[in-house]
Amino acid sequence: MTTFSRGKRVIGAATHYVENQPPWRVDVDEYGLNRPLADAVRAFGAGWADDALHETGSLVGSLGFQRDAERANVHPPVAYTHDRWGYRIDEVEYDPSYHRVLGAALAARAHTSAWAEPRPGAAVARAAQFMLFAQIEPGHACPVSMTHAAVASIAGSPWVADEWMPRLLSRDYEPRLVVEGGKASALVGMAMTEKQGGSDVRAGTTVGVHLGGHAYQLTGHKWFCSAPMSDGFLVLAHTARGGEDEGLSCLFVPRMLSHGNRNALRIQRLKDKLGNRSNASAEIEFDGTVATLLGEPGRGVRTIIEMVQRTRLDCVLGTAAGMRQSVAEAVWHARGRSAFGALLVDQPAMTAVLADLALEYEAALLTGMRLAQLFEADASERDVALRRLATPVAKYWVCKRGPHHAYEALECLGGNGYTESFPLARRYREQPVMAIWEGSGNVIALDVLRALTRDPASADAFADELATTQGASGILDAHVTRTLDLLLGVAGEPDLAATQARRLTEGLALALQASLMLRHAPTTDAEAFIGARLGADRAFQYGVLPRGTDAAAIVARH
């Protein structure tokens, strides 16, 4: 046998040595390493949550949690319509890893902490918790988000809230539907869209016939039911009382009835989705299903819109969390791998790409955290007006940027990134759902127009928000002027408004992001972002930064 040395390694009979491969990115504090997130938490009034966020950061960064995140996606949920004797059970079975992930998120109150313990910064702290968990395993974030958001729609109906609110605010997790003595905690799902209507919820054919009091009996179907093993669901249906049509109403459908029987919520099949594999999405039917009215009859959209606003917020937060995972994995790889005589992270072309990915994440993060701040319990009238417009604006743009961002980060890992052994392939398949769930691009852009039409105060609040950085950047000032001029032009030509909705929404989103970067990011980051996104030579391919940008300094914060 011939042996010889190369540097400090001895090569013998083995075919090769594994070298120049970065170690597994595990057993880290995801919060402690995420300086932009920690800075944003403090800037937006939740610095008191640092200790809890460090605890969560260490948990989600652990080897065990990351293994569970992978396993929950490799072993997706399975639906069982009947038991072995032929009785309908309509249950979904998840891998135990999914339950561990979801249980940990609820224990940390990533769902309803801002409702359970309101205080200044509570919504921001909850947003940070949500992002840390969603960064590593995004599928479970669906029921976490819906439970958080459902509180807003349920709270105004005491005939439901009195029984269910304590369960929604609980930190416990019980995956079984049937528990002796009843469950002390609960998760909430949502079922709105139907085969023939999609986002046009008024085209639904599900009907609810009044039984007495606030009770109705439903007949119909839903094409997408998110998290079908939840304990209750918010549903839209056309209701009737005494033979008179009431219009489209919002109803609460429990999985279990008060006498211990299962409600008639029939799971037809689970969707075979591109991503979001750990989380089940089902096609369901209602056949004599018992439901309880939420809000006023015929005011279903108005009742559920507060929930939708908050789930749209979580789409922004979830996309930003995915961007953080993409940046973290790409930078980790570049710091641990050499090519052509130098570490990848020190090679100018790669440094520019990593810096640009980091800037995109930081802008998305600040947008999400500012939105979360607008949902604080003590939000002012101006905050409420601003969030009415800023939420769809941010949802449209940030979530549209997610898939491209994930792809570019994946490419930084080369062939490794394209394999399922690394998390970015899963992230690339995950990011599109945030742009589709709770309204795809055209739906959201048109909602921006509706906000401007129905709530003129929202436009004034948005302009005031941008005015806070007026004079700090000539490039941004010029962009804001153009965008507000476009807004006025759209308002003056309603027949052409729909054709300009996307352009206007993009302009508003970039203006908001640039303003937030000026206020809360390092000067180097803010100037690079504004130059790359709004400058004369702006480019939406990653790695094209303004000349003179200190890309290495930007990457160093990540």
KAVEN-V978209 format. One record per residue. N is the residue number from 1. RES is the residue in one letter. PHI is phi in whole degrees, 0 to 359 (* if undefined). NEAR is the number of other C-alpha atoms within 10 Angstrom. Layout:
((N | RES | PHI | NEAR) (N | RES | PHI | NEAR))
This chain:
((1 | M | * | 4) (2 | T | 262 | 6) (3 | T | 236 | 8) (4 | F | 209 | 9) (5 | S | 253 | 9) (6 | R | 226 | 7) (7 | G | 66 | 6) (8 | K | 260 | 6) (9 | R | 261 | 9) (10 | V | 251 | 12) (11 | I | 256 | 14) (12 | G | 234 | 13) (13 | A | 286 | 9) (14 | A | 299 | 7) (15 | T | 294 | 6) (16 | H | 190 | 8) (17 | Y | 249 | 10) (18 | V | 278 | 5) (19 | E | 216 | 8) (20 | N | 59 | 11) (21 | Q | 242 | 11) (22 | P | 299 | 13) (23 | P | 292 | 11) (24 | W | 296 | 11) (25 | R | 275 | 14) (26 | V | 224 | 16) (27 | D | 56 | 16) (28 | V | 235 | 15) (29 | D | 267 | 18) (30 | E | 296 | 27) (31 | Y | 281 | 26) (32 | G | 297 | 16) (33 | L | 277 | 15) (34 | N | 261 | 16) (35 | R | 301 | 15) (36 | P | 300 | 22) (37 | L | 293 | 22) (38 | A | 299 | 19) (39 | D | 296 | 15) (40 | A | 292 | 22) (41 | V | 302 | 24) (42 | R | 288 | 16) (43 | A | 296 | 17) (44 | F | 258 | 19) (45 | G | 91 | 17) (46 | A | 238 | 22) (47 | G | 301 | 17) (48 | W | 297 | 14) (49 | A | 268 | 19) (50 | D | 306 | 17) (51 | D | 299 | 11) (52 | A | 295 | 13) (53 | L | 288 | 24) (54 | H | 297 | 18) (55 | E | 298 | 16) (56 | T | 294 | 24) (57 | G | 302 | 22) (58 | S | 290 | 19) (59 | L | 295 | 21) (60 | V | 289 | 28) (61 | G | 275 | 22) (62 | S | 284 | 17) (63 | L | 299 | 16) (64 | G | 298 | 13) (65 | F | 294 | 22) (66 | Q | 291 | 21) (67 | R | 295 | 13) (68 | D | 297 | 21) (69 | A | 300 | 25) (70 | E | 291 | 20) (71 | R | 297 | 16) (72 | A | 298 | 25) (73 | N | 268 | 21) (74 | V | 287 | 13) (75 | H | 245 | 15) (76 | P | 289 | 17) (77 | P | 294 | 19) (78 | V | 230 | 14) (79 | A | 267 | 19) (80 | Y | 234 | 17) (81 | T | 280 | 16) (82 | H | 226 | 12) (83 | D | 273 | 11) (84 | R | 294 | 7) (85 | W | 265 | 6) (86 | G | 97 | 8) (87 | Y | 282 | 9) (88 | R | 289 | 16) (89 | I | 238 | 17) (90 | D | 49 | 22) (91 | E | 240 | 19) (92 | V | 240 | 20) (93 | E | 258 | 14) (94 | Y | 252 | 19) (95 | D | 295 | 17) (96 | P | 306 | 13) (97 | S | 299 | 21) (98 | Y | 296 | 24) (99 | H | 296 | 17) (100 | R | 294 | 15) (101 | V | 296 | 22) (102 | L | 295 | 21) (103 | G | 298 | 18) (104 | A | 293 | 20) (105 | A | 295 | 25) (106 | L | 289 | 21) (107 | A | 299 | 14) (108 | A | 275 | 21) (109 | R | 57 | 23) (110 | A | 290 | 28) (111 | H | 263 | 28) (112 | T | 238 | 26) (113 | S | 299 | 22) (114 | A | 292 | 23) (115 | W | 278 | 21) (116 | A | 287 | 16) (117 | E | 226 | 11) (118 | P | 294 | 14) (119 | R | 194 | 14) (120 | P | 305 | 18) (121 | G | 88 | 25) (122 | A | 296 | 25) (123 | A | 293 | 27) (124 | V | 291 | 29) (125 | A | 298 | 29) (126 | R | 297 | 23) (127 | A | 298 | 25) (128 | A | 294 | 29) (129 | Q | 300 | 24) (130 | F | 304 | 26) (131 | M | 294 | 28) (132 | L | 297 | 31) (133 | F | 290 | 29) (134 | A | 292 | 27) (135 | Q | 300 | 23) (136 | I | 264 | 24) (137 | E | 221 | 29) (138 | P | 279 | 27) (139 | G | 298 | 24) (140 | H | 293 | 24) (141 | A | 295 | 25) (142 | C | 297 | 23) (143 | P | 294 | 23) (144 | V | 298 | 25) (145 | S | 294 | 25) (146 | M | 294 | 26) (147 | T | 294 | 26) (148 | H | 302 | 25) (149 | A | 286 | 27) (150 | A | 296 | 26) (151 | V | 306 | 21) (152 | A | 296 | 18) (153 | S | 274 | 21) (154 | I | 273 | 25) (155 | A | 303 | 16) (156 | G | 277 | 14) (157 | S | 238 | 15) (158 | P | 301 | 13) (159 | W | 293 | 15) (160 | V | 254 | 16) (161 | A | 297 | 17) (162 | D | 301 | 12) (163 | E | 275 | 10) (164 | W | 267 | 20) (165 | M | 301 | 19) (166 | P | 302 | 13) (167 | R | 288 | 17) (168 | L | 291 | 24) (169 | L | 273 | 24) (170 | S | 290 | 19) (171 | R | 266 | 21) (172 | D | 279 | 19) (173 | Y | 224 | 20) (174 | E | 231 | 14) (175 | P | 287 | 20) (176 | R | 283 | 12) (177 | L | 285 | 15) (178 | V | 252 | 15) (179 | V | 226 | 11) (180 | E | 301 | 6) (181 | G | 87 | 7) (182 | G | 90 | 11) (183 | K | 270 | 16) (184 | A | 268 | 16) (185 | S | 228 | 19) (186 | A | 202 | 22) (187 | L | 242 | 27) (188 | V | 237 | 27) (189 | G | 247 | 25) (190 | M | 215 | 27) (191 | A | 216 | 22) (192 | M | 240 | 25) (193 | T | 276 | 21) (194 | E | 235 | 23) (195 | K | 306 | 13) (196 | Q | 274 | 13) (197 | G | 244 | 15) (198 | G | 60 | 16) (199 | S | 291 | 16) (200 | D | 278 | 12) (201 | V | 293 | 16) (202 | R | 287 | 18) (203 | A | 275 | 16) (204 | G | 296 | 22) (205 | T | 247 | 18) (206 | T | 295 | 20) (207 | V | 238 | 22) (208 | G | 233 | 30) (209 | V | 257 | 23) (210 | H | 296 | 19) (211 | L | 256 | 15) (212 | G | 137 | 9) (213 | G | 61 | 9) (214 | H | 257 | 16) (215 | A | 269 | 17) (216 | Y | 224 | 24) (217 | Q | 243 | 20) (218 | L | 261 | 26) (219 | T | 223 | 18) (220 | G | 154 | 17) (221 | H | 209 | 26) (222 | K | 223 | 25) (223 | W | 281 | 20) (224 | F | 228 | 20) (225 | C | 241 | 26) (226 | S | 278 | 22) (227 | A | 54 | 25) (228 | P | 292 | 29) (229 | M | 266 | 26) (230 | S | 294 | 21) (231 | D | 276 | 22) (232 | G | 203 | 21) (233 | F | 221 | 26) (234 | L | 267 | 25) (235 | V | 227 | 25) (236 | L | 256 | 30) (237 | A | 207 | 26) (238 | H | 278 | 22) (239 | T | 257 | 26) (240 | A | 221 | 20) (241 | R | 226 | 14) (242 | G | 60 | 9) (243 | G | 83 | 9) (244 | E | 261 | 9) (245 | D | 291 | 15) (246 | E | 261 | 17) (247 | G | 101 | 15) (248 | L | 278 | 25) (249 | S | 241 | 25) (250 | C | 257 | 27) (251 | L | 228 | 29) (252 | F | 254 | 23) (253 | V | 247 | 28) (254 | P | 279 | 21) (255 | R | 289 | 24) (256 | M | 247 | 18) (257 | L | 272 | 13) (258 | S | 299 | 10) (259 | H | 271 | 6) (260 | G | 97 | 13) (261 | N | 274 | 10) (262 | R | 281 | 17) (263 | N | 288 | 20) (264 | A | 277 | 24) (265 | L | 246 | 24) (266 | R | 265 | 20) (267 | I | 278 | 25) (268 | Q | 274 | 16) (269 | R | 191 | 17) (270 | L | 264 | 19) (271 | K | 288 | 14) (272 | D | 265 | 12) (273 | K | 265 | 13) (274 | L | 302 | 12) (275 | G | 223 | 19) (276 | N | 54 | 25) (277 | R | 287 | 22) (278 | S | 288 | 23) (279 | N | 260 | 23) (280 | A | 276 | 27) (281 | S | 231 | 25) (282 | A | 235 | 24) (283 | E | 266 | 20) (284 | I | 229 | 23) (285 | E | 231 | 20) (286 | F | 253 | 21) (287 | D | 220 | 15) (288 | G | 77 | 16) (289 | T | 282 | 20) (290 | V | 276 | 24) (291 | A | 220 | 27) (292 | T | 238 | 23) (293 | L | 297 | 26) (294 | L | 247 | 27) (295 | G | 70 | 21) (296 | E | 264 | 17) (297 | P | 301 | 20) (298 | G | 79 | 19) (299 | R | 245 | 16) (300 | G | 297 | 23) (301 | V | 295 | 15) (302 | R | 297 | 15) (303 | T | 291 | 23) (304 | I | 274 | 25) (305 | I | 296 | 15) (306 | E | 293 | 18) (307 | M | 294 | 23) (308 | V | 296 | 20) (309 | Q | 303 | 20) (310 | R | 283 | 23) (311 | T | 288 | 25) (312 | R | 293 | 26) (313 | L | 305 | 27) (314 | D | 289 | 30) (315 | C | 297 | 29) (316 | V | 295 | 32) (317 | L | 297 | 31) (318 | G | 294 | 31) (319 | T | 295 | 35) (320 | A | 297 | 30) (321 | A | 297 | 29) (322 | G | 295 | 29) (323 | M | 298 | 29) (324 | R | 296 | 29) (325 | Q | 300 | 23) (326 | S | 298 | 30) (327 | V | 296 | 29) (328 | A | 299 | 21) (329 | E | 291 | 22) (330 | A | 293 | 26) (331 | V | 293 | 25) (332 | W | 301 | 18) (333 | H | 297 | 24) (334 | A | 293 | 23) (335 | R | 281 | 14) (336 | G | 248 | 14) (337 | R | 227 | 17) (338 | S | 251 | 17) (339 | A | 204 | 10) (340 | F | 56 | 7) (341 | G | 89 | 7) (342 | A | 206 | 10) (343 | L | 299 | 16) (344 | L | 303 | 20) (345 | V | 295 | 25) (346 | D | 264 | 15) (347 | Q | 268 | 16) (348 | P | 309 | 13) (349 | A | 296 | 13) (350 | M | 289 | 18) (351 | T | 302 | 22) (352 | A | 295 | 23) (353 | V | 296 | 23) (354 | L | 299 | 29) (355 | A | 296 | 31) (356 | D | 293 | 27) (357 | L | 299 | 26) (358 | A | 295 | 30) (359 | L | 297 | 24) (360 | E | 300 | 23) (361 | Y | 298 | 26) (362 | E | 297 | 28) (363 | A | 294 | 25) (364 | A | 294 | 30) (365 | L | 300 | 29) (366 | L | 297 | 29) (367 | T | 297 | 28) (368 | G | 297 | 31) (369 | M | 288 | 24) (370 | R | 294 | 21) (371 | L | 300 | 25) (372 | A | 303 | 26) (373 | Q | 300 | 24) (374 | L | 290 | 24) (375 | F | 258 | 21) (376 | E | 298 | 20) (377 | A | 300 | 15) (378 | D | 261 | 13) (379 | A | 302 | 14) (380 | S | 280 | 12) (381 | E | 300 | 12) (382 | R | 295 | 17) (383 | D | 299 | 20) (384 | V | 297 | 17) (385 | A | 295 | 21) (386 | L | 295 | 23) (387 | R | 291 | 25) (388 | R | 300 | 25) (389 | L | 266 | 25) (390 | A | 294 | 28) (391 | T | 295 | 27) (392 | P | 294 | 28) (393 | V | 301 | 24) (394 | A | 291 | 28) (395 | K | 301 | 33) (396 | Y | 300 | 30) (397 | W | 281 | 23) (398 | V | 299 | 31) (399 | C | 290 | 27) (400 | K | 290 | 21) (401 | R | 282 | 20) (402 | G | 302 | 29) (403 | P | 298 | 23) (404 | H | 297 | 17) (405 | H | 300 | 24) (406 | A | 298 | 28) (407 | Y | 298 | 19) (408 | E | 296 | 21) (409 | A | 293 | 29) (410 | L | 303 | 26) (411 | E | 296 | 15) (412 | C | 299 | 21) (413 | L | 271 | 20) (414 | G | 64 | 12) (415 | G | 299 | 9) (416 | N | 302 | 16) (417 | G | 296 | 23) (418 | Y | 275 | 17) (419 | T | 260 | 14) (420 | E | 284 | 12) (421 | S | 287 | 11) (422 | F | 246 | 16) (423 | P | 285 | 21) (424 | L | 282 | 26) (425 | A | 295 | 21) (426 | R | 295 | 24) (427 | R | 294 | 27) (428 | Y | 298 | 24) (429 | R | 281 | 17) (430 | E | 277 | 23) (431 | Q | 301 | 28) (432 | P | 298 | 22) (433 | V | 296 | 20) (434 | M | 292 | 25) (435 | A | 280 | 24) (436 | I | 260 | 17) (437 | W | 298 | 15) (438 | E | 62 | 20) (439 | G | 112 | 19) (440 | S | 283 | 18) (441 | G | 309 | 20) (442 | N | 294 | 13) (443 | V | 300 | 16) (444 | I | 290 | 25) (445 | A | 299 | 25) (446 | L | 291 | 19) (447 | D | 292 | 21) (448 | V | 300 | 24) (449 | L | 297 | 24) (450 | R | 297 | 14) (451 | A | 299 | 18) (452 | L | 294 | 19) (453 | T | 282 | 14) (454 | R | 273 | 9) (455 | D | 224 | 15) (456 | P | 304 | 13) (457 | A | 296 | 19) (458 | S | 293 | 22) (459 | A | 293 | 21) (460 | D | 296 | 14) (461 | A | 295 | 21) (462 | F | 295 | 21) (463 | A | 297 | 17) (464 | D | 297 | 14) (465 | E | 299 | 18) (466 | L | 290 | 19) (467 | A | 293 | 13) (468 | T | 296 | 13) (469 | T | 244 | 17) (470 | Q | 300 | 15) (471 | G | 91 | 10) (472 | A | 278 | 12) (473 | S | 210 | 17) (474 | G | 297 | 12) (475 | I | 296 | 16) (476 | L | 293 | 26) (477 | D | 302 | 18) (478 | A | 294 | 13) (479 | H | 294 | 20) (480 | V | 298 | 23) (481 | T | 300 | 12) (482 | R | 298 | 13) (483 | T | 291 | 21) (484 | L | 291 | 16) (485 | D | 295 | 13) (486 | L | 297 | 19) (487 | L | 301 | 22) (488 | L | 295 | 10) (489 | G | 294 | 14) (490 | V | 296 | 20) (491 | A | 296 | 15) (492 | G | 276 | 11) (493 | E | 229 | 10) (494 | P | 302 | 12) (495 | D | 292 | 9) (496 | L | 259 | 12) (497 | A | 302 | 18) (498 | A | 298 | 16) (499 | T | 288 | 13) (500 | Q | 253 | 16) (501 | A | 298 | 23) (502 | R | 293 | 21) (503 | R | 300 | 14) (504 | L | 296 | 23) (505 | T | 297 | 27) (506 | E | 299 | 18) (507 | G | 298 | 21) (508 | L | 296 | 27) (509 | A | 296 | 23) (510 | L | 294 | 24) (511 | A | 298 | 25) (512 | L | 296 | 24) (513 | Q | 297 | 26) (514 | A | 297 | 29) (515 | S | 297 | 28) (516 | L | 294 | 23) (517 | M | 297 | 27) (518 | L | 297 | 21) (519 | R | 282 | 16) (520 | H | 232 | 18) (521 | A | 259 | 20) (522 | P | 303 | 14) (523 | T | 304 | 12) (524 | T | 303 | 15) (525 | D | 293 | 25) (526 | A | 298 | 23) (527 | E | 294 | 19) (528 | A | 294 | 25) (529 | F | 296 | 28) (530 | I | 296 | 26) (531 | G | 296 | 23) (532 | A | 286 | 23) (533 | R | 260 | 20) (534 | L | 237 | 19) (535 | G | 289 | 18) (536 | A | 298 | 10) (537 | D | 256 | 11) (538 | R | 300 | 15) (539 | A | 216 | 15) (540 | F | 260 | 11) (541 | Q | 269 | 13) (542 | Y | 286 | 18) (543 | G | 98 | 20) (544 | V | 253 | 19) (545 | L | 252 | 24) (546 | P | 302 | 20) (547 | R | 301 | 9) (548 | G | 92 | 7) (549 | T | 295 | 17) (550 | D | 276 | 16) (551 | A | 297 | 26) (552 | A | 298 | 16) (553 | A | 294 | 14) (554 | I | 294 | 21) (555 | V | 295 | 21) (556 | A | 300 | 12) (557 | R | 282 | 13) (558 | H | 238 | 18))
